């Protein structure tokens, strides 16, 4: 601005003209109050919050963004915990079967005393007894209904010889079958002929790209059982039960593919 007395340029915060000494404000105390820098610290709760403008239209409060982020993170943590708990419960039967497989060849009565889960001679589900051959069974407390028949969510079955020695331990995931009775959709029938004997399981698993619903342990190795389906040349959906056999060292041995027809689903 310019001095009203001499017309020389003066600073916006100048109370007195440096050229002629004229006062720029009638009330100099008011001018001093207006242009004096505030050196006193401002409390955090009184400081203006930073806001961000998006596209010149919307403003975002940084404090609110932090609160939203914390809330979202909390929900994700809760969901993760729930998933882990469900997976832990679902994997219980598989863990029991793996532990029981260490006793293959042992007397059942002696081995059962070293297992920390309940084993009985008869399943509480007729559906299980109808589809699986066994001498003893351990099963979940919860059940699933498949095609009008009740099954335990999971079961660990034992087969024994005439001397009551354990010959086979098998884990069955009926909850997995319930989620999709046909199994995984494939473009064509799975062929594992390209794998040589002894190929490691990880390599075969990569080719299969699906989860097993049952695994059998014997003294000769392990057998993993899968379900999948594909459209055959007639355009019909063909379901298949695939069993892959591995030796005691985890090397690939052979496989079988059993087509399933609707009357046997």
Secondary structure, DSSP 4 states (H G I P E B T S, - for coil): -B-TTT--B--TT-SB-TTT--BS-S-HHHHHHHH----SPPPGGGSPPPEEEETTTEEEEHHHHHHHHHHHHHHHHHHHHHHHHHHHHHTHHHHHHHHHHTTTTSBHHHHHTT-SS--BSS-S-HHHHHH---SEEEE-SSEEEETTEEEESEEEEEEE-TT-BEEEEEEEEHHHHHH-TT-EE-SS----TTSPTT-BHHHHHHHH-S--SEEEEETTEEEEEEEEEEE-TTS-EEEEEEEEEEETTSBEEEEEEEEE-GGG-
